[in-house]
Amino acid sequence: MTTPRYTPLAAALPATVPFVGPETQERARGRLFQARLGANESVFGPSPKTIAAMRAAVPQTWKYGDAENFDLKTAIAKRLEVAADNVIVGNGIDGLLGSLVRMCVGQGDPVVTSSGAYPTFNYHVNGFGGDLVTVPFRDDFEDTTALVTKARDVNAKLVYLANPDNPMGTCHRGGVVQSMIDALPPGCLLVLDEAYVEFAPQGTSPKIDVDDRRVIRFRTFSKAYGMAGARVGYGIGHHDLIRNFNKVRDHFGMSKVSQVGALTALADQDYLAEVIQKVDEARRRISAIAIANDLMPIPSSTNFVAIDCGRDGDFARAVLAELVKRDVFVRMPFVAPQDRCIRVSAGTGPELDLFEAALPPALEAAG
């Protein structure tokens, strides 16, 4: 039988995805979730102005989006007070991570990350044949010192840090991250994922210095701006690094509707402030629900709260399964000891009502 001639690397990789989506689970269950609290989306949605702008752009869908993302890139650059050639726009942070890894990582090249950190980065490294080297979290924080030490030990091309972190929701102060950048070995690039930075305390992000070739930072419209389904992310870095994205990126990966939506969302900072306030209120309520059930919430700087279930990963997985049975979709960290937790996204009042009602019987059934 004739088959495609896959590369040895592709043939050896498992046909898996980093996350099993809620829709996949709903098809398997045969019914919908009543509370969607697992994907760290913004249930508060895009701003009304953003929705109106996207709706108005729909008749223009027959056009390809601007391959240079000129208007959006220019607006982002203006807000961040950098030059437009220091900004790259792409189809979410996930797509940009794939382009970056494709640019920098060849077969067997070492790349350092935290064990249990954002798995989509690992997916791209594995997909391009890189050698993924991990260090453990320390006290539910990504260990910046250990990451740098390991990068030196293996001569890593890339080292990944999410700040604030997913899946734990913790964050380092900007000074800690800057010290990490300053300690990187020569030729090592810090991949700084700031997807949740809008929810974090002031001072979490180090000052942007686009002349620093040692770091590229990624941000997104998926979280605080409520546009996860539109797939819009951007990177900020040295102009030479940004220029090299043009060698490998999908030049027409952005739809016109997504470009218009992100441009409008960026301008609507009043709505962004409202969402940040709503997320803070939801985090407080999730934490209160956890404490009322004798569980420990991990202090969060994101739009979710990791809840320590007080035992091991098997127990936390049982709690999660029981919540799913009760139509509440949540997720959890994948790696011990962080897998003692479940992770609950900020939700609306009615969704958190469902979570509050489902958690006690879920804990009892799991126990």
LINKA-V450434 format. One record per run of one state. SS is the DSSP state (A for helix, B for strand, O for the rest). FROM is the first residue (numbers start at 1). TO is the last residue. If there is no record, write none. Layout:
SS_FROM_TO / SS_FROM_TO
//
This chain:
O_1_7 / A_8_12 / O_13_21 / A_22_29 / O_30_34 / B_35_36 / O_37_47 / A_48_62 / O_63_69 / A_70_80 / O_81_83 / A_84_86 / B_87_90 / O_91_91 / A_92_104 / O_105_109 / B_110_114 / O_115_118 / A_119_127 / O_128_130 / B_131_135 / O_136_137 / B_138_138 / O_139_140 / B_141_141 / O_142_143 / A_144_154 / O_155_157 / B_158_162 / O_163_173 / A_174_183 / O_184_188 / B_189_193 / O_194_196 / A_197_199 / O_200_214 / B_215_220 / O_221_227 / A_228_230 / O_231_232 / B_233_236 / O_237_238 / A_239_247 / O_248_255 / A_256_267 / O_268_268 / A_269_292 / O_293_295 / B_296_297 / O_298_303 / B_304_308 / O_309_312 / A_313_325 / O_326_327 / B_328_329 / O_330_330 / B_331_331 / O_332_337 / A_338_340 / B_341_345 / O_346_348 / A_349_366 / O_367_367
//
